[in-house]
Amino acid sequence: MAARENRFKKLYKSRNDTATDTTVEQLLAQEEEKTVEETKKAKEKKEEKPVEEPKEKVVVPEINEEKEVLKTILEESDSTETAPKKGVGRPRKYQDNPVMFNIRLSAQERDIISLCAQVKGVSKTDYIMSLVRQDYEANQDLYDKIKDVLR
């Protein structure tokens, strides 16, 4: 038995170029010619313009003058403080950035702190900070003396 001919392959090979195919090829050839002509014209224009030297001498400022200019710019930028941007979300509770401080507690101690904070109606952090502030205010003289000695 002889192998059967693939009729799709036969149709593909026998297909002639359509009018659209030839038109597209012609348009691409025209565009190519235009770009080649444009690049030639651009090169000619570049070659025609001679490089002009500056007629006036350029004054180069000294380094000290540059430093003074930078200082004035920095001072101006410092004096013009902008209002902080209001972002999306909950506003910050503190003005400065708080620092993380981890404490290892037993489960019982943690429960006591949670209970006391709930009774007072504040967060656990606020409750602990109120206790620290009370202790510092009560013994401030002692803490200031110790701080002076440690310096």
C-alpha positions as CSV (number, residue, x, y, z in Angstrom):
1,M,0.0,0.0,0.0
2,A,1.3,3.4,-0.9
3,A,1.5,6.2,1.6
4,R,-1.3,8.6,1.5
5,E,-0.7,12.2,0.5
6,N,-1.2,14.9,3.2
7,R,-3.8,17.1,1.6
8,F,-3.2,19.9,4.1
9,K,0.5,20.0,3.2
10,K,-0.4,20.0,-0.5
11,L,-2.8,22.9,0.0
12,Y,-0.2,24.8,1.9
13,K,2.4,24.3,-0.8
14,S,0.0,25.2,-3.6
15,R,-1.2,28.4,-1.9
16,N,-0.3,31.5,-3.8
17,D,0.5,34.8,-2.2
18,T,-2.6,36.8,-1.6
19,A,-2.9,40.4,-2.5
20,T,-2.6,41.3,1.2
21,D,0.7,39.5,1.5
22,T,2.3,41.4,-1.4
23,T,0.9,44.7,-0.2
24,V,2.4,44.2,3.3
25,E,5.7,43.3,1.8
26,Q,5.7,46.4,-0.4
27,L,4.8,48.6,2.6
28,L,7.6,47.1,4.7
29,A,10.1,47.7,1.8
30,Q,9.0,51.3,1.5
31,E,9.3,51.8,5.3
32,E,12.8,50.4,5.2
33,E,13.8,52.7,2.4
34,K,12.4,55.7,4.3
35,T,14.4,54.8,7.4
36,V,17.6,54.4,5.4
37,E,17.1,57.8,3.8
38,E,16.3,59.4,7.2
39,T,19.4,58.0,8.8
40,K,21.5,59.3,5.8
41,K,20.0,62.7,6.2
42,A,20.6,62.7,9.9
43,K,24.3,61.8,9.4
44,E,24.7,64.6,6.9
45,K,23.2,67.1,9.2
46,K,25.5,66.0,12.0
47,E,28.5,66.4,9.7
48,E,27.5,69.9,8.6
49,K,27.4,71.4,12.1
50,P,30.8,72.4,13.3
51,V,31.5,72.3,17.0
52,E,31.4,75.8,18.4
53,E,33.8,76.8,21.2
54,P,32.5,79.0,24.0
55,K,33.3,82.6,23.4
56,E,33.3,83.5,27.1
57,K,35.5,82.0,29.7
58,V,33.8,79.8,32.2
59,V,34.5,80.8,35.8
60,V,34.9,77.8,38.0
61,P,34.0,78.6,41.6
62,E,36.4,77.6,44.3
63,I,35.7,74.8,46.7
64,N,35.0,77.2,49.6
65,E,32.3,78.9,47.6
66,E,30.7,75.6,46.9
67,K,30.7,74.7,50.6
68,E,29.1,78.0,51.4
69,V,26.4,77.5,48.8
70,L,25.7,74.0,50.1
71,K,25.5,75.3,53.7
72,T,23.0,77.9,52.7
73,I,20.9,75.4,50.8
74,L,20.9,73.0,53.8
75,E,20.0,75.8,56.2
76,E,17.1,76.9,54.0
77,S,15.8,73.3,53.8
78,D,16.1,72.9,57.6
79,S,14.2,76.1,58.2
80,T,11.3,75.2,55.9
81,E,9.8,72.3,57.9
82,T,6.9,70.6,56.2
83,A,3.9,69.2,58.0
84,P,4.1,65.5,58.5
85,K,2.1,63.5,55.9
86,K,-1.1,61.8,57.2
87,G,-0.9,58.2,56.1
88,V,-3.5,55.5,55.9
89,G,-4.2,53.6,59.1
90,R,-4.2,54.2,62.8
91,P,-2.2,57.2,64.0
92,R,1.0,56.6,66.0
93,K,0.6,56.7,69.7
94,Y,4.1,58.0,70.4
95,Q,6.0,61.0,68.9
96,D,9.3,59.2,68.7
97,N,9.8,55.6,67.5
98,P,9.5,53.2,70.4
99,V,12.1,50.5,71.0
100,M,11.3,46.8,71.4
101,F,11.9,45.4,74.9
102,N,11.2,41.7,75.5
103,I,10.6,40.3,79.0
104,R,10.4,36.6,79.9
105,L,7.6,36.1,82.4
106,S,5.9,33.1,83.8
107,A,2.3,32.4,82.7
108,Q,1.1,33.4,86.2
109,E,2.9,36.8,86.0
110,R,1.6,37.4,82.5
111,D,-2.0,36.7,83.7
112,I,-1.6,39.1,86.6
113,I,-0.4,41.9,84.3
114,S,-3.3,41.2,81.9
115,L,-5.9,41.2,84.7
116,C,-4.5,44.5,86.3
117,A,-4.5,46.1,82.8
118,Q,-8.1,45.1,82.2
119,V,-9.2,46.4,85.5
120,K,-7.6,49.8,84.9
121,G,-8.8,49.8,81.3
122,V,-5.4,50.2,79.6
123,S,-3.1,48.1,77.6
124,K,-0.5,45.8,79.2
125,T,2.3,48.1,77.9
126,D,0.6,51.2,79.4
127,Y,0.0,49.5,82.7
128,I,3.7,48.4,83.0
129,M,4.8,51.9,82.0
130,S,2.6,53.5,84.6
131,L,4.2,51.3,87.3
132,V,7.7,52.2,86.0
133,R,6.9,56.0,86.0
134,Q,5.4,55.8,89.6
135,D,8.6,54.1,90.8
136,Y,10.8,56.6,89.0
137,E,8.9,59.6,90.4
138,A,9.1,58.1,93.9
139,N,12.8,57.5,93.8
140,Q,14.0,60.1,91.3
141,D,16.7,61.5,93.5
142,L,18.2,58.1,94.0
143,Y,18.2,57.3,90.3
144,D,19.7,60.7,89.3
145,K,22.6,60.2,91.8
146,I,23.3,56.7,90.5
147,K,23.1,58.0,86.9
148,D,25.7,60.7,87.7
149,V,28.0,58.1,89.3
150,L,27.8,55.8,86.3
151,R,28.8,58.6,83.9
